[in-house]
Amino acid sequence: MKVVVINHLTLDGVMQAPGRADEDTRGGFAHGGWALPNNDEVMGRAMAHGMAQGGSLLLGRRTYQDFHAVWPKRKDNPFTDVLNRIEKRVASRTLTAPLPWSHSTLLAGDAREAVAALKEQPGKDLVVLGSGELIQSLMRQNLVDRYILMIHPLVLGSGRRLFADPAAVTRLRLVESLTTTTGVVIATYQTQENAG
């Protein structure tokens, strides 16, 4: 099983609150919803393809709670049914089972150890959306196999970054790229340590 990170980023690496103004205002972040103007059909197809390849979602607590508050209510969106049906594995030190959203399982113990154990099992990919703190924890343990990054032609100058200081040295190999009609580069990178 592989761990695949799918995330929106600005050119300066910000991943905080791409979808809504109120999504994540930690640190006084006032640029929420920055990715929305760049959505187009090309990105929609790429996201649908990425979601179809994965076996289950791997989410941190904050992202899980935000998704649960928003997605089940969006009845006119094709991703709603997928997100409701897909298995969701949740890393949290504070949530308790059972989790409220259908097909959700709380990972037991340390998230890094739980994910390392999951990677040893056969099966489809674990797809991580959002979940910056979880991703950074997994990166430090060399547990991310692939990144699918939607790099937006935008510099925000502030906000939580995917590759935050101090970040471990990670060598990546570009395996695919696609440019949307709005100038977003969708780049797929394989971690060289986890190639194969």
C-alpha positions in Angstrom: 0.0 0.0 0.0 1.3 3.5 -0.9 0.7 6.8 0.7 -0.3 9.5 -1.8 -0.6 13.2 -0.8 -3.0 15.3 -3.0 -2.9 18.9 -2.2 -3.3 22.5 -3.5 -0.2 24.7 -3.1 0.7 28.3 -3.9 4.0 29.0 -5.6 5.4 29.9 -2.1 4.2 26.6 -0.7 1.1 27.7 1.2 -1.5 24.9 1.6 -3.8 26.6 4.2 -7.5 27.0 3.5 -7.6 26.6 -0.3 -11.4 25.9 -0.4 -13.2 28.5 1.8 -12.7 31.8 3.5 -13.6 30.3 6.9 -11.8 26.9 6.3 -8.7 27.6 8.5 -8.1 31.0 10.0 -5.3 30.0 12.3 -2.6 32.6 12.7 -4.9 35.3 11.4 -4.9 33.8 7.9 -7.1 36.0 5.8 -6.7 34.4 2.3 -9.0 31.4 2.6 -10.6 30.2 -0.6 -7.5 31.2 -2.7 -7.7 28.1 -4.9 -11.3 28.5 -6.1 -10.7 31.0 -8.9 -8.4 28.5 -10.6 -10.9 25.5 -10.6 -11.6 24.3 -14.1 -12.6 21.1 -16.0 -9.1 19.9 -16.3 -8.5 20.1 -12.6 -11.9 18.4 -11.9 -11.0 15.5 -14.1 -7.6 15.1 -12.5 -9.0 15.2 -9.0 -11.7 12.6 -10.0 -9.0 10.4 -11.5 -6.8 10.7 -8.3 -9.7 9.9 -6.1 -10.7 6.9 -8.2 -7.2 5.4 -7.8 -7.1 5.4 -4.0 -8.4 2.7 -1.7 -9.1 5.0 1.3 -8.6 8.4 2.6 -6.1 9.2 5.4 -7.0 12.3 7.2 -5.8 14.3 10.2 -8.4 15.4 12.8 -8.8 19.0 11.6 -9.4 18.0 8.0 -11.7 15.1 8.9 -13.9 17.4 11.0 -13.9 20.1 8.4 -14.8 17.6 5.6 -17.5 16.0 7.8 -19.0 19.4 8.5 -19.1 20.4 4.8 -19.2 17.5 2.3 -22.3 15.4 3.4 -24.4 18.5 3.0 -23.3 19.2 -0.6 -25.9 17.3 -2.6 -25.1 18.8 -6.0 -21.4 17.8 -6.1 -20.1 14.6 -7.7 -17.4 14.2 -5.0 -20.0 14.1 -2.2 -21.1 10.5 -2.9 -17.5 9.4 -3.2 -16.5 11.0 0.0 -19.5 9.5 1.9 -18.8 6.0 0.6 -15.0 5.9 0.7 -13.2 4.4 3.8 -11.7 7.2 5.9 -8.9 6.5 8.3 -8.4 9.3 10.8 -5.3 10.2 12.8 -6.2 12.0 16.0 -5.0 12.2 19.6 -8.3 13.8 20.8 -11.2 12.1 18.9 -12.8 9.0 20.2 -14.5 6.1 18.4 -17.0 5.7 17.0 -16.5 8.5 14.5 -19.7 10.2 13.2 -19.1 10.1 9.4 -19.9 6.8 7.7 -17.0 4.5 6.9 -14.6 6.3 9.3 -12.1 4.5 11.4 -9.9 6.1 14.1 -6.3 4.9 13.8 -5.1 3.4 17.1 -2.0 4.7 18.8 0.7 6.7 17.1 -0.3 7.8 13.6 3.2 7.2 12.1 3.3 3.7 13.5 -0.3 3.0 12.3 0.5 4.2 8.8 3.7 2.3 8.7 1.8 -0.9 9.5 -0.9 -0.1 6.9 1.8 0.4 4.3 2.9 -3.2 4.9 -0.5 -4.5 3.9 -1.6 -5.2 0.3 -4.2 -2.9 -1.2 -4.9 0.3 -3.0 -3.3 3.6 -2.0 -4.0 5.7 1.1 -4.8 9.2 -0.2 -4.1 12.2 2.1 -6.1 15.4 1.4 -5.3 18.5 3.4 -4.0 17.3 6.8 -0.8 19.3 6.8 0.4 18.4 10.3 -0.2 14.7 9.5 1.7 14.9 6.2 4.6 16.6 7.9 4.7 13.9 10.5 4.6 11.2 7.8 7.3 13.0 5.8 9.7 13.0 8.8 9.4 9.2 8.9 9.7 8.7 5.1 6.2 7.4 4.8 5.0 9.4 1.8 5.4 7.7 -1.5 3.9 10.1 -4.0 2.8 13.8 -4.1 0.1 15.1 -6.5 0.4 18.8 -6.1 -1.8 21.4 -7.7 0.6 24.4 -7.9 -1.4 27.6 -8.3 0.1 30.7 -10.0 -0.2 32.7 -6.8 2.1 33.9 -4.0 0.4 34.7 -0.7 3.5 35.4 1.5 1.9 34.0 4.6 0.1 30.9 5.7 0.8 27.3 6.7 3.1 25.6 4.2 3.3 21.9 3.2 7.1 21.9 3.3 7.6 23.8 6.5 10.8 24.6 8.3 12.5 22.4 9.4 11.7 20.1 6.5 13.7 16.9 5.9 15.7 16.7 2.7 13.5 14.8 0.3 14.4 13.9 -3.3 11.5 13.8 -5.7 11.2 12.6 -9.3 8.6 14.2 -11.6 6.6 11.4 -13.2 3.7 13.4 -14.7 2.6 17.0 -15.2 -0.4 18.7 -16.6 -1.3 22.4 -16.9 -4.9 23.5 -16.5 -6.6 26.3 -18.5 -6.0 28.7 -15.5 -2.3 28.0 -15.2 -2.3 25.5 -12.3 0.4 22.9 -12.8 -0.7 19.5 -11.6 2.6 17.8 -10.8 3.0 14.2 -9.7 6.2 13.4 -7.9 7.5 10.1 -6.7 9.8 10.1 -3.6 13.1 8.6 -4.7 13.4 6.7 -1.4 10.1 5.0 -2.1 10.3 4.5 -5.8 8.8 1.3 -7.2 
